[in-house]
Amino acid sequence: MSYRTRGVLPVPVPAARFLPLPPPELVAIPHCGELSLAARPFVREGERVFLGQRLADGAEGCEPVFASVSGRVRTLTQTHIVVENDGLDERRPDGSACATADGLSPAALRELFRELGALPPVGRIVVVNALVPEPGMDDGLFCREYERVFSGLRLYLRAYEPARAVVAVGRRQQTARRLAEQCGFAPALLAGRYPQAMEPLLLESLFGGRVPEGCAVLRPEALCALSGAVYEGLPPVFQTVSLSAPDKPWNRLLRAPVGTPVEHLLRAAGEAWPVTLCGGVMTGLPLPARRTPVTRGLRQLTCLEAQEPLRPSPCLRCSRCAGVCPAGLFPALLRQSAQRKLRLRARELCLRCGLCAWVCPAGLPCWYQSGRKEAAHDVGAVSAAG
């Protein structure tokens, strides 16, 4: 499969600032896998837990579950472990951190990553995807935590010994480029136009359409998790979320314990917009509920003004959607097949980038949202913390 790698939309790089986040009173930590298989928790209601303590083995498709705060277990549900935060962030008794990784063998590093739920994808060639994912997002985590990012990359190189490491950066990301060079890595400069940050397009852009086998793509947060596992002795129990709003020229970055209600982040940032997307303006979907907990996959919250819902008209057959599709598909046909409940193999090639809906003059949704009142996007069920 060959993709159109040039991209369509220019992606500006907004400034980003870290904001302090008050400790949440409750966290609802998900323990349900992608296949809706819940793990069996090791803890009981009323039991005291420590920051970084293992609470459950991972259900199928998920990593192990760890406590993101210290406190007492208030409620156990089929999908979440609700912990009442004592605000002390008391570490687990068996937790240990390393001042240096010099004494750890590659096998010991890999075992440490596994035990702390920080296992990265492995390949002969590792690609660090530092591109801004889509319009409205930023590279604030990469730029502010670059020391942790590159220390994690060095740990990865030592543990898995790949043949090559590539740091992909957009041409507009001047700060990210300078920091990569400062840390001893010559970045590969790409146009950085949306949706070039998506993995298939990223790899074809880097390798000229002939993607070698065994490529592993890592986001900066995955490398931060490796650094935290070794030098802090902590599993990845914190998630850095970027928050954008139409009245702010810069994004806010908030480092939240996993399971923190999203409304806690919005309140800390002083945002009360009527519409909040989990994700960016192109791929984000409406927040199911304001008490939806933060998960490890949630990197962006986008606040929007309320707008009158569009009333889609019939397809005009203008082919604009086919003209922008990076996979070379005809989204109008995919939409018709979805409405008729027909199965097409071409759907497997769709990147779900949202460009077809963005250019559609008839206001039609993407094929995977067709026929549904609300797109299914599991950012975590509404927590029992409410």
Residue pairs with C-beta under 8 A, 6 or more apart in sequence:
1 200
1 327
1 349
2 204
2 209
2 328
3 200
3 201
3 204
3 326
3 327
3 328
3 351
4 201
4 325
4 326
4 327
4 328
5 196
5 201
5 204
5 205
5 209
5 326
6 191
6 193
6 196
7 191
7 192
7 193
7 194
7 195
7 196
7 201
7 326
8 193
8 194
8 195
8 324
8 326
8 355
9 134
9 135
9 193
9 194
9 195
9 282
9 355
9 358
10 135
10 193
10 194
11 131
11 132
11 134
11 135
11 137
11 170
11 172
11 192
11 193
11 194
12 135
12 172
13 132
13 138
13 139
13 170
13 172
13 173
14 136
14 138
14 244
14 249
14 250
14 251
15 138
15 140
15 249
15 250
15 251
16 138
16 139
16 140
16 143
16 144
16 242
16 250
16 251
16 252
16 253
17 140
17 250
17 251
17 252
17 253
18 140
18 144
18 252
18 253
18 254
18 255
19 252
19 253
19 254
19 268
19 269
20 268
21 254
21 255
21 256
21 260
21 264
21 265
21 268
22 264
22 268
23 69
23 85
23 87
23 257
24 69
24 85
24 256
24 257
24 259
24 260
24 261
24 264
25 84
25 85
26 74
26 82
26 83
26 84
26 85
26 261
26 383
26 385
27 68
27 69
27 82
27 83
27 85
27 257
27 258
27 259
27 260
27 293
27 385
28 80
28 81
28 82
28 259
28 261
28 291
28 293
28 380
28 383
28 384
28 385
29 55
29 65
29 66
29 67
29 68
29 80
29 81
29 82
29 83
29 258
29 259
29 293
30 65
30 79
30 80
30 259
30 293
30 295
30 380
30 381
31 38
31 39
31 41
31 55
31 56
31 59
31 62
31 65
31 79
31 80
31 81
32 38
32 39
32 59
32 62
32 78
32 79
32 80
32 381
33 39
33 58
33 59
33 60
33 61
33 62
34 60
34 61
34 62
35 59
35 60
35 61
37 59
37 60
37 61
38 59
38 78
38 79
39 56
39 57
39 58
39 59
39 62
39 65
40 56
40 57
41 55
41 56
41 65
41 76
41 81
42 54
42 55
42 56
43 49
43 55
43 56
43 73
43 76
43 81
44 73
44 76
45 73
45 74
45 75
45 76
46 72
46 73
47 72
47 73
48 70
48 71
48 72
49 55
49 67
49 70
49 71
49 72
49 73
49 83
50 67
50 70
50 90
50 91
50 92
50 93
50 95
51 67
51 68
51 69
51 70
51 89
51 90
51 91
51 92
51 234
51 237
52 66
52 67
52 91
52 92
52 95
52 116
52 233
52 234
52 235
52 237
53 66
53 67
53 92
54 64
54 65
54 66
54 235
55 65
55 66
55 67
55 81
56 64
56 65
56 81
57 64
57 65
58 64
58 65
58 117
63 117
63 118
63 119
63 296
64 117
64 235
65 81
66 116
66 117
66 235
66 236
66 237
67 83
67 92
67 237
68 83
68 237
68 238
68 257
68 258
68 259
68 260
69 83
69 85
69 86
69 89
69 257
69 259
70 85
70 86
70 88
70 89
70 90
70 91
71 83
71 84
71 85
71 86
71 88
72 83
72 84
72 86
73 81
73 82
73 83
73 84
74 82
74 83
74 84
74 385
75 81
75 82
75 384
75 385
76 82
77 384
79 381
80 259
80 293
80 380
80 381
80 383
80 384
80 385
81 259
82 259
82 383
82 384
82 385
83 259
85 257
91 233
91 234
95 233
95 234
96 233
97 230
97 231
97 232
97 233
97 234
98 104
98 230
98 231
98 233
99 231
101 109
101 155
101 158
101 230
101 231
104 112
104 230
106 158
106 159
106 160
106 161
109 155
109 158
109 159
109 230
110 159
110 160
112 229
112 230
113 119
113 120
113 159
113 226
113 229
116 229
116 233
116 234
116 235
116 236
117 235
117 236
118 222
118 225
118 226
118 228
118 229
118 235
118 236
120 156
120 216
120 218
120 222
120 223
120 225
120 226
121 216
121 217
121 218
122 160
122 162
122 216
123 162
123 214
123 215
123 216
124 162
124 163
124 164
124 212
124 213
124 214
124 215
125 162
125 163
125 164
125 165
125 166
125 212
125 214
125 215
125 216
126 153
126 156
126 157
126 160
126 162
126 164
126 165
126 166
126 215
126 216
126 217
126 218
127 165
127 166
127 168
127 202
127 203
127 206
127 215
127 216
127 217
127 218
128 149
128 153
128 165
128 166
128 167
128 168
128 218
128 220
128 223
129 168
129 197
129 199
129 202
129 217
129 218
129 219
130 139
130 142
130 167
130 168
130 169
130 170
130 173
130 176
130 180
130 187
130 220
131 139
131 168
131 169
131 170
131 173
131 190
131 192
131 196
131 197
131 202
132 138
132 139
132 170
132 172
132 173
132 192
132 197
133 194
133 197
133 280
133 299
133 300
134 194
134 195
134 197
134 280
134 281
134 282
134 283
135 194
135 280
135 281
135 282
136 244
136 251
136 280
136 281
136 300
136 302
137 242
137 244
137 251
137 280
137 299
137 300
138 242
138 244
138 251
138 253
139 173
139 175
139 176
140 242
140 251
140 253
141 220
141 221
141 224
141 240
141 242
141 253
142 149
142 176
142 179
142 220
143 175
143 176
143 179
144 253
145 220
145 224
145 240
146 176
146 179
146 180
146 183
147 183
148 223
148 224
148 227
148 228
149 220
149 223
149 224
149 227
150 180
150 183
150 184
150 185
150 223
151 227
151 231
152 222
152 223
152 224
152 225
152 226
152 227
153 165
153 167
153 185
153 218
153 223
155 226
155 227
155 230
156 162
156 218
156 223
156 226
157 165
162 216
165 185
166 188
166 206
167 180
167 185
167 186
167 187
167 188
168 187
168 188
168 190
168 202
168 205
168 206
169 176
169 177
169 180
169 187
169 188
169 189
169 190
169 192
170 176
170 189
170 190
170 191
170 192
170 196
171 189
171 190
171 191
171 192
172 192
173 192
176 187
177 187
177 189
180 186
180 187
181 187
188 206
190 196
190 202
190 205
190 206
191 205
194 282
194 353
194 355
195 201
195 282
195 326
195 351
195 353
195 355
196 202
196 205
198 326
198 351
198 353
199 217
200 351
201 326
201 351
202 217
203 211
203 215
203 217
204 211
221 236
221 239
221 240
221 299
224 236
225 235
225 236
228 234
228 235
228 236
229 235
229 236
236 258
236 296
237 257
237 258
238 255
238 256
238 257
238 258
239 255
239 256
239 257
239 258
239 294
239 295
239 296
239 298
239 299
240 253
240 254
240 255
240 256
240 299
241 253
241 254
241 255
241 256
241 265
241 294
241 298
241 299
241 300
241 301
242 251
242 252
242 253
242 299
242 300
242 301
243 251
243 252
243 253
243 254
243 265
243 266
243 269
243 271
243 300
243 301
243 302
243 303
244 251
244 252
244 300
244 301
244 302
244 303
245 269
245 271
245 273
245 302
245 303
246 273
246 303
246 304
246 305
252 269
254 265
254 268
254 269
256 264
256 265
256 294
257 294
258 293
258 294
258 295
258 296
259 293
259 294
259 383
260 293
260 294
261 290
261 291
261 292
261 293
261 294
261 383
261 385
261 386
262 276
262 287
262 290
262 291
262 292
262 293
262 294
262 301
263 290
263 291
265 294
265 301
266 272
266 276
266 290
266 301
266 303
271 303
273 303
273 304
273 305
274 304
274 305
274 306
275 286
275 303
275 304
275 305
275 306
275 307
276 286
276 287
276 290
276 301
276 302
276 303
276 304
277 284
277 285
277 286
277 287
277 300
277 301
277 302
277 303
277 304
278 284
278 285
278 286
278 287
278 292
278 298
278 300
278 301
278 377
278 379
279 285
279 299
279 300
279 302
279 377
280 300
280 302
281 302
281 304
282 353
282 354
282 355
282 358
283 352
283 353
283 354
284 300
284 302
285 374
285 375
285 377
286 374
286 375
287 301
287 379
288 377
288 379
288 381
288 382
289 382
289 386
291 382
291 383
291 385
291 386
292 379
292 380
292 381
292 382
292 383
293 380
293 383
293 385
294 380
295 379
295 380
297 379
298 379
298 380
310 363
311 363
312 362
312 363
312 364
312 365
313 362
313 363
314 362
315 332
315 335
315 362
315 364
316 361
316 362
317 332
318 361
319 330
319 332
320 359
320 360
320 361
321 330
321 331
321 332
321 355
321 356
321 359
321 360
322 328
322 329
322 330
322 331
322 332
323 359
324 355
324 356
324 358
324 359
325 331
325 355
325 356
326 351
326 353
326 355
327 349
327 350
327 351
329 346
329 349
329 350
331 350
331 356
331 366
331 367
333 344
333 346
334 344
334 346
334 347
334 350
334 367
335 364
335 365
335 366
335 367
335 370
337 343
337 344
337 347
337 367
338 347
338 367
338 368
338 370
338 371
339 370
339 371
347 367
347 368
350 367
350 368
352 366
352 368
354 366
356 366
356 367
357 364
357 365
357 366
357 369
364 370
368 375
369 375
